[in-house]
Amino acid sequence: MQALRGRRWAYGALAWLIFFVVSHVILVFFPGPDPTGDGPWGMRAYVIFNVVLISMSAIGAAVVLATVRPPARRLPRWLLLTPLLFGSILLVIRGVPGMVENLLMVTGIRRGGFVGVADISTGEFWTGIGINTYFFAGAVLLVGTTVSYGRRSASPSR
């Protein structure tokens, strides 16, 4: 199937990862009134968490870009497939339950999602829907990139 060998998956995943990196860099420098969410952790933990996410995503962007660049053809296949699989698993773990949560919220079965309170504002409702959809789209794009690269790199005419 040609669609599962296309390079467009990688460009979509690259755009998603760049947006993720930029948004988290902005969150580190402009955290808002309560970035820790009244949790037991402090600002230092918030920054460390975001720096780890930024680093992982920046590395992911480089790996995704390498899947469509000719110089990367000399790299061993496993060197790109390993981080692609790891990232795909992480995004599926975050994106699929998020989409299920969206379905619970939209249908009215559980307006606050899995762990939220049922009495949430309209803004919180739509913010949750948007964030969950964003992560689900990232999962679809990265899994598509992983499958596409796996198929293209397995063929002898790479």
Secondary structure, DSSP 8 states (H G I E B T S, - for coil): -GGGG-SHHHHHHHHHHHHHHHHHHHHHHS--S-TTTT-S--HHHHHHHHHHHHHHHHHHHHHHHHTTSGGGGGS-HHHHHHHHHHHHHHHHHHHHHHHHHHHHHHHTS-TTTTTS-S---HHHHHHHHHHHHHHHHHHHHHHHHHHHHHHHHHSTT-
